[in-house]
Amino acid sequence: MAMTMAGVGGTALCARGRGLRSASCNYSLPRSSSSLSLRRGRDNNPHTHSLQQTLTLEAIQKSGVIACLRAQSGELALETAREALDEGISVLEITMTTPNALEVIAELVQGYPSAVIGAGTVLTSEDAKRAELAGAKFLMSPATVKDILDSFKDGPILYIPGAMTPTEVLNAHALGAKIVKIYPVTVLGGEQYIRALKSPFRDIPMVASQGITMVELYISMGASAVVLSDAIFNKSAMSIRDFGVIKKLAGLAALKGAAAVERWL
């Protein structure tokens, strides 16, 4: 697969080959979020926005797994993501710490229209707006960023804020979050912490995140989904571009997520 970086200042990471419909570098991120409605013909109907958020949330709950990819380069991220999506991963997060993350998201959205592609480690409203322009269907943060929540709670993009304590979970939900990420979950007590939180907060959907390997264990305790990072995108395999390992781990994660959701949710 040939990949090139074209132009400067918000230009695209381009790819040719299996899984991508684009054959040329024709995508560029606008510098200003004010052009969003012109670029995408944004529908300002609040009912449409609510439906789009609901569909994204349902896709996450159906999958049971959000694959979280961070890489040392946009090229590696794009190639690795394609391998995971081809093996059955249906919900994929590209962290904003990945070089050219927005361009990677744009290429994946174009190449895999049925997948739910989102942006992770979103810490500012500006990054959130640029991720929306790139085509992200959801945004995720390690903490609750109120500016992002206020801006996106009534829009088409699902925002998943991070929370650690019961107070933070309840506050995020009260502010309009449809689902809350529990982070860093393994430090806080793992699946038993999810079980404890779900006891008083039965109606608040939660995503468990950080250091997870056991998908079914968390879903059986009440998590709507889990974030898997190294459990799919093994650092050693990525460093030597051993995509056979990535494909195997991705396929296994997709199967485990679907089986856990079918059994417990």
Sequence and secondary structure as in RCSB ss.txt:
>XXXX:A:sequence
MAMTMAGVGGTALCARGRGLRSASCNYSLPRSSSSLSLRRGRDNNPHTHSLQQTLTLEAIQKSGVIACLRAQSGE
LALETAREALDEGISVLEITMTTPNALEVIAELVQGYPSAVIGAGTVLTSEDAKRAELAGAKFLMSPATVKDILD
SFKDGPILYIPGAMTPTEVLNAHALGAKIVKIYPVTVLGGEQYIRALKSPFRDIPMVASQGITMVELYISMGASA
VVLSDAIFNKSAMSIRDFGVIKKLAGLAALKGAAAVERWL
>XXXX:A:secstr
  EEE SSSSB EEE STT    S   B  S GGGHHHHH     HHHHHHHHHHHHHHHHHH EEEEE  SSHH
HHHHHHHHHHHTT  EEEEETTSTTHHHHHHHHHHH TTSEEEEES  SHHHHHHHHHHT SEEE SS  HHHHH
HHTTSSSEEE EE SHHHHHHHHHTT SSEEETTHHHHTTHHHHHHHHTT TTS EEEESS   HHHHHHTT SE
EEESTTTS HHHHHTT HHHHHHHHHHHHHHHHHHHHHH 
